[in-house]
Amino acid sequence: MKILKKILLFLLIIFLIAQFFRPDKNEGELSSLDSFLNETQPTENVHTILKQACFDCHSNVTKHPWYSAITPVNYWIADHIEHGKKELNFSNWATYSVKRKEHKFEEIWEEVEKKHMPLDSYTWMHSEAKLSSEQVELIVNWAKQVQANYKQQLKNQ
């Protein structure tokens, strides 16, 4: 029993020390989304869905929940955000080519329609991000419409 207490005490000390080491937080300005929002013109309902289910991991504007201050959870969250932004970053929308924008919108509606996005690991702690059938339909229809606009732009080039 003494060895078990020593092991637990050692693990507790390691856990406490680990709290001093944290990844950088992803906290950007809302204005970084202006280019994307102005260009794609989401309806108010779609904009609300994007804020609740997409922007935390796919933009430079992340709302960090209380548990993101706990190591090692914060590293797991930071990794998700980094991966999400690598795939699609709405804050960098102005830097994307028309071809890339068109392709990203194809991916958006496909991933949402297949219910691959938002990730289950995100919706477990963010129930407001869980999309209803109606919300999925709204996002898919909007994304297809925006994708069609980008396809037309590509044809006109």
HELIX and SHEET records of a PDB file:
HELIX    1   1 LYS A    2  ALA A   18  1                                  17    
HELIX    2   2 LEU A   30  LEU A   33  5                                   4    
HELIX    3   3 ASP A   34  THR A   40  1                                   7    
HELIX    4   4 GLU A   44  ALA A   53  1                                  10    
HELIX    5   5 PHE A   55  HIS A   58  1                                   4    
HELIX    6   6 TRP A   66  ALA A   69  5                                   4    
HELIX    7   7 VAL A   73  GLU A   87  1                                  15    
HELIX    8   8 PHE A   90  THR A   95  5                                   6    
HELIX    9   9 VAL A   98  GLU A  113  1                                  16    
HELIX   10  10 ASP A  120  THR A  123  1                                   4    
HELIX   11  11 SER A  127  ALA A  129  5                                   3    
HELIX   12  12 SER A  133  ASN A  156  1                                  24    
END                                                                             
